[in-house]
C-alpha cells in the first residue's frame, strides 16, 4: 500500500523559494567533443582536469541508474555519504525548531550533523538484540520530528534491521525515513531502493567506500523520489563531485565482476574469522554480522585493543557506545591480514 505524504510540507521555507546557483555547465549539455568552451573562464590548455566537471554527473548517474533499476532523476551524488546526509538536514530541518531521531548504537555522524546544523537529536536506544524500539520512537516523536535515521546493516553492531520493523516505521513516521545502506552489498537482504515508489518519505543512502573499495575518492549516493532529489539539488554545491572521482567511480562500477569477486572473498574471510573468534577464551560473545566487520564482546576491550595495537593491528574499540560495553569491532581484511590477526589473537588469549 502506497502511503500519502506531502513532501513540500517538510521542506524548510527558505529552501522552497531558493533559486539554485546555475553554473556554466548547467546551461549547456554536451559531451564537449566538438565544442569550443569559452564560457567558464577555465585554463584552455588541456591536461585532463582543466575543465570543470559535469555538475550533474550525468554519465555516472546513467550507469548507476541502470545497475540499481531506478531513474537518474532519483539519484543525488555527494562528497561521501556525509555530504548527502548534511544536505538532507539543511533541506528539511529548521535550526532550533525541528528535531531528528537516531537509534544508537549507530553511525556517529547523525549526531554530529545534528549539532552542526543546530538540530535537536533525540536518541532512542536499540533493543538488546539491536533492533529499533518502535514504542519508544513514537514516545519521543512530535510534530517537529523531521528525520528518522536507520542504519541497516547497522554500524557498529553489524546486524540488519528487521524489514517488518522498517516497514512499520515507514508507514507510521510521517517525516523522512533515511535508511543508511553503506554495508548492504555484504548482506543477503534486499535494498530498500526497490520500495521507493511505495514510500514517498523514504531516502536510501549508499556508498562506494565499502564493497567498491573506493573510500579514498569520497562518493556517496542518495536514492529517493524525484521530488526529494530535486529539492536536494537546489542546495548542493555546483561542482561537489570532482572529475577524477567521477572517472574512477565509472571505471569501478563498470567492473562489477571484480567487485563481486572481492565481496565474496570478504564474506569467506568473515565466516572464517567468525569461527576462529569463537575459540578465543577472552571473547565472550560474537554478534551476527551482515556487514564486512564483526562486533565481539570481550573480557576487557581496552586491554585487548592495546595488545593488538602494540603488535601492529588496528581494530576499533567500541566500548564507549551504548549497549557496547567491552566490545571490539574487527573489520574483515584479506586472507593474509586475517591470518596475522588470528595468530595474534591466539597468542594473547591467555595473557
DALINPE-V163942 format. One record per backbone hydrogen bond with DSSP energy under -0.5 kcal/mol. NH is the residue of the N-H (numbers start at 1). CO is the residue of the C=O. Records with the same first field share a line. If there is no record, write none. Layout:
NH = CO / CO
This chain:
3 = 198
5 = 3
7 = 5
9 = 6
10 = 7
11 = 7
12 = 91
15 = 12
16 = 12
17 = 13
18 = 15
20 = 18
23 = 21
26 = 23
27 = 23
28 = 24
30 = 28
35 = 32
37 = 35
38 = 36
46 = 44
57 = 54
61 = 57
62 = 58
63 = 59
64 = 60
65 = 61
66 = 62
67 = 63
68 = 64
69 = 65
70 = 65
74 = 71
75 = 72
76 = 222
78 = 220
80 = 78
83 = 79 / 80
84 = 80
85 = 81
86 = 82
87 = 83
88 = 84
89 = 85
90 = 86
91 = 87
92 = 88
93 = 89
94 = 92
95 = 93
96 = 118
97 = 94
98 = 94
99 = 144
100 = 120
101 = 147
102 = 122
110 = 107
112 = 108
113 = 109
114 = 110
115 = 111
116 = 112
117 = 113
118 = 115
119 = 114
120 = 98
122 = 100 / 120
123 = 121
124 = 102
126 = 104
127 = 131
130 = 127
134 = 132
137 = 133
138 = 134
139 = 135
140 = 136
141 = 137
145 = 142
146 = 99 / 144
147 = 99
148 = 176
149 = 101
150 = 148 / 178
152 = 150 / 180
154 = 159
158 = 154
166 = 162
167 = 163
168 = 164
169 = 165
170 = 166
171 = 167
172 = 168
173 = 169
174 = 172
176 = 146
177 = 201
178 = 148 / 176
179 = 177 / 203
180 = 150 / 178
181 = 179 / 205
184 = 181
186 = 183
187 = 184
194 = 191
195 = 192
196 = 193
198 = 195
199 = 195
202 = 199
203 = 177
204 = 223
205 = 179
206 = 221
208 = 219
213 = 210
214 = 208
215 = 209
217 = 214
218 = 214 / 215
220 = 78
221 = 206
222 = 76
223 = 204
224 = 74
229 = 225
230 = 226
231 = 227
232 = 228
233 = 229
234 = 230 / 231
235 = 231 / 232
236 = 232
240 = 237
242 = 240
246 = 242
247 = 243
248 = 244
249 = 245
250 = 246
251 = 247
252 = 248
253 = 249
254 = 250
255 = 252
256 = 253
258 = 255
259 = 255
260 = 256
261 = 257
262 = 258
263 = 259
264 = 260
265 = 261
266 = 262
267 = 263
268 = 264
269 = 265
270 = 266
271 = 267
272 = 268
273 = 269
274 = 270
275 = 271
276 = 272
277 = 273
278 = 274
279 = 276
280 = 277
281 = 279
283 = 280
284 = 282 / 297
285 = 297
287 = 295
290 = 158
294 = 330
296 = 328
297 = 285
298 = 296 / 326
299 = 282
304 = 300
305 = 301
306 = 302
307 = 303
308 = 304
309 = 305
310 = 306
311 = 307
312 = 309
313 = 308
314 = 312
315 = 313
316 = 329
317 = 315
318 = 316 / 327
321 = 318
324 = 321
327 = 324
328 = 296
329 = 316
330 = 294 / 328
331 = 329
332 = 292
333 = 331
338 = 334
339 = 335
340 = 336
341 = 337
342 = 338
343 = 339
344 = 340
345 = 341
346 = 342
347 = 343
348 = 344
349 = 345
351 = 348
